[in-house]
Amino acid sequence: MRPGWDEYFMEVARTVATRATCPRASVGAVLVRDHRILTTGYNGAPRHVAHCTEVGCELRGDHCVRATHAEANAVVQAALHGVGVAGATAYCTHQPCVHCAKLLISAGIERIVYAEPYVDPFAQQLLAEAGVALVHFATLERASAGSHA
């Protein structure tokens, strides 16, 4: 059966995540507007910096500070190549952390569809305050399955 748009773009995000270079998590993000992919990003070291897979993770607390998050990389790719992302939807394999939530808000993202939860109440609060829809992909899948019954 032909996938719906949310399913299609989430699958693209999952494929993008396979490029991740931080072994702590494989995360992918795809920014989409009008059913067109604008940019993608995965978690990994900044340009010209050794990847975690080459030199290991640099941990501060429980977080790797060597890797840039997938959502941030997708926004950076847009900036680097002059692609506007205002009004776009972000498809993310994982729910964005507070730092990525702030970045997506500031970039003008209007909707975030995520697959894996990452509970961060303050990120959720900021997204709600900014009017950014935060949608768990599993709820879309259930709704879609119910409509095909």
C-alpha positions as a Python dict, from the first residue, in 0.01 Angstrom:
ca = {
    (1, 'M'): (0, 0, 0),
    (2, 'R'): (121, 351, -78),
    (3, 'P'): (238, 531, 240),
    (4, 'G'): (86, 857, 356),
    (5, 'W'): (304, 1168, 366),
    (6, 'D'): (381, 1146, 739),
    (7, 'E'): (478, 781, 707),
    (8, 'Y'): (691, 853, 400),
    (9, 'F'): (886, 1139, 556),
    (10, 'M'): (932, 954, 886),
    (11, 'E'): (1084, 666, 690),
    (12, 'V'): (1319, 916, 522),
    (13, 'A'): (1418, 1045, 869),
    (14, 'R'): (1491, 689, 979),
    (15, 'T'): (1710, 638, 674),
    (16, 'V'): (1892, 966, 738),
    (17, 'A'): (1959, 847, 1094),
    (18, 'T'): (2165, 558, 955),
    (19, 'R'): (2434, 818, 867),
    (20, 'A'): (2475, 919, 1234),
    (21, 'T'): (2832, 910, 1364),
    (22, 'C'): (2769, 922, 1739),
    (23, 'P'): (2719, 566, 1865),
    (24, 'R'): (2511, 682, 2162),
    (25, 'A'): (2208, 736, 1937),
    (26, 'S'): (2126, 731, 1568),
    (27, 'V'): (1899, 1029, 1514),
    (28, 'G'): (1768, 1172, 1188),
    (29, 'A'): (1568, 1482, 1098),
    (30, 'V'): (1401, 1592, 775),
    (31, 'L'): (1259, 1939, 719),
    (32, 'V'): (967, 1938, 475),
    (33, 'R'): (734, 2198, 329),
    (34, 'D'): (460, 2141, 70),
    (35, 'H'): (553, 1770, 47),
    (36, 'R'): (909, 1860, -55),
    (37, 'I'): (1224, 1777, 138),
    (38, 'L'): (1413, 2098, 218),
    (39, 'T'): (1704, 1958, 420),
    (40, 'T'): (1810, 1662, 629),
    (41, 'G'): (2038, 1619, 928),
    (42, 'Y'): (2178, 1346, 1148),
    (43, 'N'): (2372, 1356, 1472),
    (44, 'G'): (2744, 1384, 1422),
    (45, 'A'): (3046, 1605, 1470),
    (46, 'P'): (3064, 1951, 1310),
    (47, 'R'): (3236, 1991, 974),
    (48, 'H'): (3611, 1929, 981),
    (49, 'V'): (3594, 1777, 1332),
    (50, 'A'): (3661, 1408, 1403),
    (51, 'H'): (3350, 1198, 1453),
    (52, 'C'): (3271, 1003, 1769),
    (53, 'T'): (3309, 684, 1568),
    (54, 'E'): (3672, 786, 1502),
    (55, 'V'): (3785, 929, 1838),
    (56, 'G'): (3511, 841, 2085),
    (57, 'C'): (3241, 1045, 2248),
    (58, 'E'): (3319, 1346, 2467),
    (59, 'L'): (3078, 1316, 2757),
    (60, 'R'): (2963, 1593, 2986),
    (61, 'G'): (2721, 1451, 3235),
    (62, 'D'): (2517, 1205, 3032),
    (63, 'H'): (2550, 1390, 2700),
    (64, 'C'): (2799, 1371, 2416),
    (65, 'V'): (2915, 1725, 2341),
    (66, 'R'): (3116, 1625, 2032),
    (67, 'A'): (2802, 1552, 1828),
    (68, 'T'): (2568, 1814, 1687),
    (69, 'H'): (2204, 1703, 1706),
    (70, 'A'): (2019, 1600, 1392),
    (71, 'E'): (1765, 1883, 1411),
    (72, 'A'): (2043, 2141, 1445),
    (73, 'N'): (2230, 1991, 1151),
    (74, 'A'): (1915, 2010, 936),
    (75, 'V'): (1872, 2380, 1022),
    (76, 'V'): (2244, 2446, 963),
    (77, 'Q'): (2223, 2279, 621),
    (78, 'A'): (1935, 2508, 533),
    (79, 'A'): (2135, 2816, 638),
    (80, 'L'): (2449, 2695, 462),
    (81, 'H'): (2263, 2647, 133),
    (82, 'G'): (2022, 2940, 156),
    (83, 'V'): (1707, 2735, 203),
    (84, 'G'): (1429, 2898, 401),
    (85, 'V'): (1253, 2661, 640),
    (86, 'A'): (983, 2888, 786),
    (87, 'G'): (647, 2712, 780),
    (88, 'A'): (805, 2365, 748),
    (89, 'T'): (740, 2040, 933),
    (90, 'A'): (1030, 1863, 1104),
    (91, 'Y'): (1019, 1482, 1096),
    (92, 'C'): (1248, 1354, 1371),
    (93, 'T'): (1331, 1002, 1478),
    (94, 'H'): (1345, 1131, 1838),
    (95, 'Q'): (1152, 1402, 2017),
    (96, 'P'): (1370, 1716, 2018),
    (97, 'C'): (1558, 1820, 2332),
    (98, 'V'): (1508, 2171, 2470),
    (99, 'H'): (1803, 2311, 2272),
    (100, 'C'): (1675, 2173, 1942),
    (101, 'A'): (1320, 2277, 2027),
    (102, 'K'): (1439, 2638, 2069),
    (103, 'L'): (1629, 2619, 1742),
    (104, 'L'): (1330, 2479, 1553),
    (105, 'I'): (1103, 2746, 1702),
    (106, 'S'): (1343, 3022, 1599),
    (107, 'A'): (1378, 2875, 1247),
    (108, 'G'): (1000, 2901, 1199),
    (109, 'I'): (915, 2531, 1207),
    (110, 'E'): (538, 2496, 1257),
    (111, 'R'): (501, 2123, 1324),
    (112, 'I'): (724, 1849, 1464),
    (113, 'V'): (645, 1482, 1409),
    (114, 'Y'): (864, 1251, 1617),
    (115, 'A'): (889, 874, 1654),
    (116, 'E'): (1074, 809, 1983),
    (117, 'P'): (982, 1004, 2298),
    (118, 'Y'): (1243, 1205, 2485),
    (119, 'V'): (1057, 1345, 2779),
    (120, 'D'): (1153, 1708, 2832),
    (121, 'P'): (865, 1902, 2988),
    (122, 'F'): (1032, 2240, 2935),
    (123, 'A'): (1087, 2170, 2563),
    (124, 'Q'): (721, 2075, 2537),
    (125, 'Q'): (623, 2394, 2722),
    (126, 'L'): (829, 2614, 2489),
    (127, 'L'): (689, 2447, 2178),
    (128, 'A'): (333, 2490, 2304),
    (129, 'E'): (396, 2853, 2396),
    (130, 'A'): (536, 2918, 2048),
    (131, 'G'): (240, 2744, 1882),
    (132, 'V'): (449, 2464, 1732),
    (133, 'A'): (252, 2140, 1701),
    (134, 'L'): (430, 1843, 1859),
    (135, 'V'): (291, 1516, 1727),
    (136, 'H'): (392, 1164, 1830),
    (137, 'F'): (411, 956, 1512),
    (138, 'A'): (251, 656, 1685),
    (139, 'T'): (-73, 854, 1727),
    (140, 'L'): (-73, 927, 1353),
    (141, 'E'): (-18, 559, 1275),
    (142, 'R'): (-308, 456, 1501),
    (143, 'A'): (-536, 718, 1346),
    (144, 'S'): (-436, 605, 997),
    (145, 'A'): (-494, 238, 1081),
    (146, 'G'): (-835, 323, 1221),
    (147, 'S'): (-934, 507, 905),
    (148, 'H'): (-847, 207, 689),
    (149, 'A'): (-1050, -44, 890),
}
